[in-house]
């Protein structure tokens, strides 16, 4: 009985290997058949020519539709009352509307703050052109009156 168990184990262990080998062989046979059937078919230039003609026709149709949409009047949504007008007329209407408006002055242009790149721990340089007074006034600054152009951080005693 011990001999029959070992034979069944050996046969059972080899069965999956033979199954995989059979599957691979079937795929290879299928590939050979496909190559044998499709391989000899020559690709003719007619195929590429017909595709090129079809692309040219599609492009011509697309351009005609775009030209029609840009040069004619038509309804976009009749229920909502939205219509399409020719581009030339739209530009004329826009130009007359803009000509009627009074130009408004532009606001101030904000400049980006410049950063000091001298040191790694350097603080950013202020972007305003007004110089700031030192935090601790010098003795000469206390005796002279502050100038009107520069704000003074000093307090009178």
C-alpha positions as CSV (number, residue, x, y, z in Angstrom):
1,X,0.0,0.0,0.0
2,X,2.9,2.3,0.7
3,X,4.0,1.9,-2.9
4,X,0.6,2.8,-4.4
5,X,0.5,6.0,-2.4
6,X,3.9,7.1,-3.5
7,X,3.0,6.4,-7.2
8,X,-0.3,8.4,-6.9
9,X,1.6,11.3,-5.3
10,X,4.2,11.3,-8.1
11,X,1.5,11.1,-10.8
12,X,-0.5,13.8,-9.2
13,X,2.5,16.1,-8.8
14,X,3.4,15.8,-12.5
15,X,-0.1,16.3,-13.8
16,X,-0.1,20.1,-13.2
17,X,3.2,20.5,-15.1
18,X,1.8,18.6,-18.1
19,X,-1.4,20.7,-18.0
20,X,0.7,23.9,-18.1
21,X,2.8,22.6,-20.9
22,X,-0.4,21.7,-22.9
23,X,-1.8,25.2,-22.4
24,X,1.4,26.9,-23.6
25,X,1.5,24.6,-26.6
26,X,-2.1,25.5,-27.5
27,X,-1.3,29.2,-27.3
28,X,1.8,28.7,-29.5
29,X,-0.3,26.8,-32.0
30,X,-2.9,29.5,-32.1
31,X,-0.2,32.1,-32.7
32,X,1.2,30.2,-35.6
33,X,-2.2,29.9,-37.2
34,X,-2.9,33.6,-36.8
35,X,0.4,34.5,-38.3
36,X,-0.1,32.1,-41.2
37,X,-3.5,33.6,-42.0
38,X,-2.8,37.3,-41.5
39,X,0.8,37.4,-42.4
40,X,0.5,37.0,-46.2
41,X,-2.1,39.8,-46.6
42,X,-0.3,42.7,-48.2
43,X,-1.1,46.2,-47.0
44,X,-2.1,48.2,-50.1
45,X,-1.7,51.9,-50.6
46,X,-5.5,52.1,-51.3
47,X,-6.2,51.7,-47.6
48,X,-4.0,54.7,-46.7
49,X,-5.3,56.8,-49.6
50,X,-8.9,56.2,-48.6
51,X,-8.2,57.2,-45.0
52,X,-6.4,60.3,-46.2
53,X,-9.4,61.2,-48.5
54,X,-11.8,60.7,-45.6
55,X,-9.7,62.9,-43.3
56,X,-9.6,65.7,-45.9
57,X,-13.4,65.4,-46.3
58,X,-13.9,65.6,-42.6
59,X,-11.7,68.6,-42.3
60,X,-13.5,70.4,-45.2
61,X,-16.9,69.7,-43.5
62,X,-15.7,71.0,-40.2
63,X,-14.3,74.2,-41.7
64,X,-17.5,74.8,-43.6
65,X,-19.6,74.4,-40.4
66,X,-17.3,76.7,-38.5
67,X,-17.4,79.3,-41.3
68,X,-21.2,79.1,-41.4
69,X,-21.4,79.6,-37.6
70,X,-19.1,82.6,-37.8
71,X,-20.7,84.4,-40.7
72,X,-24.5,83.8,-40.4
73,X,-27.3,84.6,-38.1
74,X,-29.1,81.7,-36.2
75,X,-30.7,80.5,-33.1
76,X,-28.7,79.0,-30.3
77,X,-31.7,78.5,-28.0
78,X,-35.0,79.9,-29.4
79,X,-36.9,79.2,-26.2
80,X,-34.5,81.3,-24.1
81,X,-34.1,83.9,-26.9
82,X,-30.3,83.3,-27.4
83,X,-29.2,84.0,-31.0
84,X,-25.9,83.8,-32.9
85,X,-24.7,86.8,-35.0
86,X,-21.9,87.0,-37.5
87,X,-18.5,87.8,-36.0
88,X,-18.0,91.0,-38.0
89,X,-21.2,92.4,-36.6
90,X,-20.3,91.4,-33.1
91,X,-17.0,93.2,-33.4
92,X,-18.7,96.3,-34.7
93,X,-21.2,96.3,-31.8
94,X,-18.4,95.7,-29.2
95,X,-16.3,98.6,-30.7
96,X,-19.3,101.0,-30.5
97,X,-20.1,100.0,-26.9
98,X,-16.5,100.5,-25.9
99,X,-16.3,103.8,-27.7
100,X,-19.3,105.1,-25.6
101,X,-17.7,104.2,-22.3
102,X,-15.4,106.7,-20.5
103,X,-12.0,105.2,-19.7
104,X,-11.3,104.7,-16.0
105,X,-7.9,105.2,-14.5
106,X,-6.1,102.0,-13.5
107,X,-5.3,101.4,-9.9
108,X,-1.8,101.4,-8.4
109,X,0.5,98.7,-9.6
110,X,1.7,96.5,-6.7
111,X,5.3,95.7,-6.8
112,X,6.7,92.5,-5.2
113,X,8.8,92.9,-2.1
114,X,12.4,92.4,-2.7
115,X,14.3,90.0,-0.5
116,X,17.9,90.4,0.7
117,X,20.0,87.6,-0.5
118,X,23.2,88.5,1.3
119,X,22.8,86.1,4.3
120,X,20.8,83.1,5.2
121,X,19.3,84.9,8.3
122,X,18.9,88.3,6.7
123,X,15.6,90.1,7.1
124,X,13.7,91.3,4.0
125,X,14.4,94.9,2.8
126,X,11.3,97.1,2.9
127,X,9.8,97.9,-0.5
128,X,8.8,101.4,0.3
129,X,11.2,104.3,-0.6
130,X,10.6,106.1,2.7
131,X,13.6,105.6,5.1
132,X,12.8,104.5,8.6
133,X,14.2,106.2,11.6
134,X,16.4,104.2,13.9
135,X,14.7,102.6,17.0
136,X,17.1,104.2,19.5
137,X,17.8,107.8,18.7
138,X,21.3,109.2,18.7
139,X,22.2,112.2,20.9
140,X,22.5,114.4,17.8
141,X,19.0,113.5,16.7
142,X,17.5,114.5,20.1
143,X,19.0,118.0,19.9
144,X,17.8,118.8,16.3
145,X,14.1,119.1,15.4
146,X,12.7,116.3,13.3
147,X,12.6,116.9,9.5
148,X,9.1,117.1,8.1
149,X,9.8,114.7,5.2
150,X,10.8,111.7,7.4
151,X,8.7,110.5,10.2
152,X,10.5,110.4,13.5
153,X,10.3,107.7,16.1
154,X,11.6,109.9,18.9
155,X,9.5,111.1,21.7
156,X,10.1,114.5,23.3
157,X,10.8,114.4,27.0
